[in-house]
Amino acid sequence: MKSAALVILNVFHLIFFSSLQSTAQPLHTCKDSICHVRIVTDSLFNSPQRINILVLDKESLPGYSIEFAYQTSELIKTSQIAESWNALAAINGGFFDMDNGGSVTYFERDDSVISETRTTDLKWAVPDSLINGALILNKNYTLEIESAKGEQFYETSKKEAFVMVCGPLLIMDSLVQELPDMKFAAMRHPRTCVGLTNESIIFMTVDGRSETAAGMNLGEVQYYMLKLGCLDAINLDGGGSTSMWTLEKGLVNNPSDKTGERPVANALLILKK
């Protein structure tokens, strides 16, 4: 029987790309219930795009674990973090201090606060309008995306295995969310996002800043993830940080920095239990 991930992706490619008269060529390999899809097109949003998608069936979560690996005082490439954890797949995580390492937004793990949101007068701080969401893994292994609550709420609550405040929120309850009026949202850049459908968890990277990959503005990301069937979706750190790695293929996207994959402070991992 086909996994829910494959059904969703097959329907998506048949309907969405056909309607856009796209030259997208999805190249996917599936191992167990994790599916990797690579999409290369010259016509999506009238631009060249390179997109990588990881899909994990929610029904398979008891056999996997989602982990947030982090460093508080150093920067390490997403691929190196994944390899050190013996992960099956990984994407880069949230916003961070590019000089000294560590997250610059609220992050807690196992009821311990790792970092608080940096005030906007400090270097590498992120505007409040961009960090209006939270990516949460509950202790019952369910992954949630929600409007960010106050830091005191998360400090008091004991149901979360980890909480990372990030954003902006892209989709909530199948509705696109209002985006901040700023270049970060309006201009095309590489993007890293997480989305939730009825059946699956979607991890997505969009390459950009090159002749073969224009990147997307956040409105385009919203539309694209809606077409993937996402009920909820959130933006993570992007730009030169955007990275996706799989055990089978290694680094599968093309980071935009001239020096290649950028060292980061944290990464979202998929592990086999």
C-alpha positions as CSV (number, residue, x, y, z in Angstrom):
1,M,0.0,0.0,0.0
2,K,1.3,3.5,-0.8
3,S,2.1,5.7,2.1
4,A,0.1,8.8,2.7
5,A,3.2,10.8,1.9
6,L,3.4,9.4,-1.6
7,V,-0.3,9.8,-2.3
8,I,-0.2,13.4,-1.3
9,L,2.9,14.1,-3.4
10,N,1.7,12.3,-6.4
11,V,-1.6,14.1,-6.4
12,F,0.2,17.4,-5.9
13,H,2.5,17.0,-8.8
14,L,-0.3,15.8,-11.2
15,I,-2.6,18.7,-10.4
16,F,-0.5,21.6,-9.2
17,F,2.4,21.4,-11.6
18,S,0.2,20.5,-14.6
19,S,-2.0,23.6,-13.9
20,L,1.2,25.8,-14.0
21,Q,2.5,24.1,-17.1
22,S,5.7,23.6,-15.1
23,T,8.7,21.6,-16.2
24,A,9.2,20.3,-12.7
25,Q,10.8,16.9,-12.5
26,P,10.3,15.4,-9.0
27,L,13.1,12.9,-8.1
28,H,12.1,11.0,-4.9
29,T,13.4,8.1,-2.9
30,C,11.6,6.7,0.0
31,K,13.0,4.7,2.9
32,D,10.6,3.3,5.4
33,S,8.1,6.2,5.8
34,I,10.3,9.1,5.1
35,C,10.0,10.4,1.6
36,H,12.4,12.9,-0.1
37,V,11.2,14.8,-3.1
38,R,13.5,17.1,-5.2
39,I,11.7,19.5,-7.6
40,V,13.5,21.4,-10.3
41,T,11.5,23.7,-12.5
42,D,11.9,26.8,-14.7
43,S,8.3,28.0,-14.6
44,L,7.1,28.0,-11.0
45,F,6.0,31.6,-10.2
46,N,7.6,32.4,-13.5
47,S,11.0,31.7,-12.2
48,P,13.6,28.9,-11.8
49,Q,13.2,27.0,-8.5
50,R,14.9,24.2,-6.7
51,I,12.9,22.7,-3.9
52,N,13.5,19.8,-1.5
53,I,10.8,18.3,0.6
54,L,10.9,15.7,3.3
55,V,7.6,14.1,4.3
56,L,7.1,12.0,7.4
57,D,3.8,10.2,7.9
58,K,2.3,11.0,11.3
59,E,1.3,7.3,11.6
60,S,5.0,6.5,11.6
61,L,5.9,8.8,14.5
62,P,6.1,6.0,17.1
63,G,9.0,4.5,15.1
64,Y,10.8,7.8,14.8
65,S,11.8,10.7,17.0
66,I,12.1,14.4,16.1
67,E,14.9,16.1,17.9
68,F,16.3,19.6,18.2
69,A,20.1,19.6,18.4
70,Y,21.6,22.9,19.5
71,Q,24.9,24.6,20.5
72,T,25.0,27.6,22.8
73,S,28.4,28.9,22.0
74,E,29.6,27.5,18.6
75,L,28.4,27.1,15.1
76,I,28.3,23.7,13.2
77,K,27.0,22.8,9.8
78,T,23.6,21.1,9.7
79,S,25.1,18.1,8.0
80,Q,27.7,17.7,10.7
81,I,25.1,18.0,13.4
82,A,23.0,15.3,11.7
83,E,25.9,12.9,11.3
84,S,27.0,13.3,15.0
85,W,23.4,12.4,16.0
86,N,23.2,9.4,13.6
87,A,20.1,11.1,12.1
88,L,18.1,10.0,9.1
89,A,17.5,13.5,7.9
90,A,17.9,17.1,9.0
91,I,17.1,20.8,8.2
92,N,18.5,23.9,9.7
93,G,16.6,25.4,12.6
94,G,15.9,28.9,14.0
95,F,17.5,32.3,14.0
96,F,20.9,32.5,15.8
97,D,23.9,34.8,16.7
98,M,26.2,34.5,13.8
99,D,29.1,35.9,15.8
100,N,29.0,33.9,19.0
101,G,26.5,31.1,18.4
102,G,23.3,30.3,20.3
103,S,19.7,31.0,19.5
104,V,18.4,34.6,19.5
105,T,14.7,33.6,20.1
106,Y,13.1,31.7,23.0
107,F,14.1,28.0,23.0
108,E,13.5,25.4,25.7
109,R,14.1,21.7,25.8
110,D,13.0,19.2,28.4
111,D,11.5,22.0,30.6
112,S,14.9,23.9,30.6
113,V,15.2,27.3,29.1
114,I,18.1,27.3,26.7
115,S,17.7,30.9,25.4
116,E,15.3,33.8,25.7
117,T,14.3,36.1,22.9
118,R,16.9,38.8,22.4
119,T,15.8,42.4,22.8
120,T,15.7,44.2,19.5
121,D,18.4,46.7,20.5
122,L,21.0,43.9,20.4
123,K,22.9,42.6,17.4
124,W,21.3,39.6,15.6
125,A,17.9,40.2,17.3
126,V,14.9,39.4,15.2
127,P,12.0,41.8,14.8
128,D,8.9,40.8,16.8
129,S,6.8,40.7,13.7
130,L,8.9,37.9,12.3
131,I,8.8,35.6,15.4
132,N,5.1,35.4,16.0
133,G,4.9,31.6,15.9
134,A,6.2,28.5,17.8
135,L,7.3,25.1,16.7
136,I,6.5,22.6,19.5
137,L,7.1,18.9,20.0
138,N,4.9,17.7,22.8
139,K,6.0,14.9,25.2
140,N,3.3,12.7,23.5
141,Y,5.4,13.0,20.3
142,T,2.9,15.2,18.5
143,L,4.4,18.2,16.6
144,E,2.5,21.5,16.7
145,I,2.7,24.9,15.1
146,E,0.9,27.7,17.0
147,S,0.8,31.4,17.6
148,A,3.6,32.1,20.0
149,K,2.5,32.4,23.6
150,G,4.4,34.4,26.3
151,E,7.8,33.0,27.4
152,Q,6.4,32.6,31.0
153,F,3.7,30.4,29.7
154,Y,6.2,28.0,28.1
155,E,8.4,28.1,31.2
156,T,5.5,27.0,33.3
157,S,3.9,24.4,31.0
158,K,5.3,20.9,31.3
159,K,3.7,19.3,28.2
160,E,6.4,20.2,25.7
161,A,9.6,18.3,24.9
162,F,10.9,21.4,23.1
163,V,9.6,24.8,22.1
164,M,11.2,27.1,19.6
165,V,9.8,30.5,18.9
166,C,10.3,31.4,15.2
167,G,8.4,32.6,12.2
168,P,6.6,34.3,10.8
169,L,3.6,32.0,10.8
170,L,2.6,31.2,7.3
171,I,-0.6,29.2,7.6
172,M,-2.9,28.4,10.5
173,D,-6.0,26.3,10.3
174,S,-5.7,26.3,6.5
175,L,-5.7,30.1,6.4
176,V,-2.8,32.2,5.1
177,Q,-1.5,34.6,7.8
178,E,-0.8,38.3,7.4
179,L,2.8,38.8,6.6
180,P,4.9,41.7,8.0
181,D,5.4,44.6,5.6
182,M,9.2,44.3,5.1
183,K,11.7,43.2,2.6
184,F,12.4,40.0,4.5
185,A,8.9,38.8,3.5
186,A,8.4,40.6,0.1
187,M,11.7,39.7,-1.6
188,R,12.8,36.3,-2.8
189,H,15.3,34.4,-0.6
190,P,16.2,30.8,0.2
191,R,13.7,29.5,2.7
192,T,13.4,26.7,5.3
193,C,9.9,25.8,6.5
194,V,7.9,23.2,8.4
195,G,4.3,22.3,7.6
196,L,1.6,20.0,8.9
197,T,-1.0,18.2,6.8
198,N,-3.7,15.9,8.0
199,E,-1.5,12.9,7.4
200,S,2.1,14.2,7.3
201,I,4.9,16.4,8.6
202,I,6.6,18.4,5.8
203,F,10.1,19.8,6.0
204,M,10.9,22.0,3.1
205,T,13.8,24.0,1.7
206,V,13.8,26.4,-1.2
207,D,17.1,27.3,-2.8
208,G,17.7,30.9,-4.0
209,R,20.1,33.7,-4.9
210,S,21.4,32.0,-8.0
211,E,20.6,31.9,-11.8
212,T,19.1,28.4,-11.4
213,A,17.1,29.1,-8.2
214,A,15.3,32.4,-7.6
215,G,14.0,31.6,-4.1
216,M,10.6,32.6,-3.0
217,N,9.0,35.5,-1.2
218,L,6.9,34.4,1.8
219,G,3.6,34.9,-0.1
220,E,4.8,32.4,-2.7
221,V,5.8,30.0,0.1
222,Q,2.3,30.3,1.6
223,Y,0.6,29.5,-1.7
224,Y,3.0,26.6,-2.4
225,M,2.5,25.0,1.1
226,L,-1.2,25.4,0.8
227,K,-1.1,23.4,-2.4
228,L,0.9,20.8,-0.5
229,G,-2.1,20.4,1.8
230,C,-0.6,22.1,4.8
231,L,-3.1,23.1,7.5
232,D,-0.4,24.9,9.5
233,A,3.1,26.1,8.4
234,I,5.9,28.2,9.8
235,N,9.0,29.8,8.5
236,L,12.4,29.0,10.0
237,D,15.8,30.7,9.5
238,G,16.5,30.9,5.7
239,G,18.9,32.7,3.5
240,G,22.4,31.3,3.6
241,S,21.4,29.1,6.5
242,T,19.0,27.0,4.4
243,S,20.2,23.4,4.4
244,M,18.7,19.9,4.1
245,W,20.6,16.7,4.6
246,T,19.6,13.0,4.3
247,L,21.6,9.9,5.4
248,E,21.2,8.4,1.9
249,K,22.3,11.4,-0.2
250,G,24.1,13.8,2.2
251,L,23.4,17.5,1.5
252,V,20.6,17.6,-1.0
253,N,20.1,21.3,-1.5
254,N,22.4,24.0,-2.8
255,P,23.2,26.6,0.0
256,S,23.5,30.1,-1.3
257,D,26.7,31.2,0.5
258,K,29.7,31.3,-1.7
259,T,31.6,29.2,0.9
260,G,28.9,26.5,0.8
261,E,26.9,25.2,3.7
262,R,26.8,27.7,6.6
263,P,27.5,26.7,10.2
264,V,24.4,27.2,12.4
265,A,23.4,27.0,16.0
266,N,20.6,24.5,15.8
267,A,19.0,21.9,13.6
268,L,15.8,19.9,13.4
269,L,16.5,16.2,13.1
270,I,14.6,13.0,12.3
271,L,16.0,10.0,14.1
272,K,15.1,6.3,14.0
273,K,14.0,4.9,17.4
